[in-house]
Amino acid sequence: MLEDSTIGSNIQQRAMALSQLDKTVKKHLACAEHCRVSNFRQGILIIETASAAWSMRLNYERNTLCQQLRAGPLPSLVNIEIKVNPQLAAVQQEKTEKKPDIVRKPITPQAAAYLRETAKEAPEKIRVRLERIAALANKGR
């Protein structure tokens, strides 16, 4: 049982280190939202991208990134590998699709009264719409 807990803590430490490395690498990249650090082993940093197009773009930045990381947080860095992971694009798309619902503020009774008064002198088409909006004040109660 003790071995299981040490393995679990090693995995957790590794995941935290990779997460920190991911944040550090993204500070140096213009296309940070389209890639992530996948692994770092034997001096090789593996970065996943969402598509081949982003992979090519990252390849152009590879040497500069390598020099910046060697000078700072990863002096043992030998090379950077770039791999395409289409699932990363799906995850990013889900993140962008989740937009907060529009929060509609309720219409106060006083505002509804103003709308009804305005509707009395408005043309038919506008009068009907204003009365519908004013009726929303009663629905909220």
Number of C-alpha atoms within 10 A of each C-alpha: 5 7 8 9 10 11 11 12 12 12 12 12 12 14 13 12 14 17 16 13 20 18 14 16 21 18 11 15 16 11 16 15 11 18 26 23 20 17 18 18 9 9 13 14 20 17 21 21 28 21 17 14 11 16 22 13 13 22 15 10 15 17 13 13 18 20 13 15 17 14 12 10 12 16 13 12 18 13 15 17 15 22 16 17 17 13 12 16 16 11 11 14 11 10 10 8 8 8 8 6 6 6 6 6 7 13 16 15 14 11 14 20 15 13 19 20 14 14 19 14 10 13 9 11 9 14 18 15 13 20 18 14 16 22 17 15 17 13 9 10 7
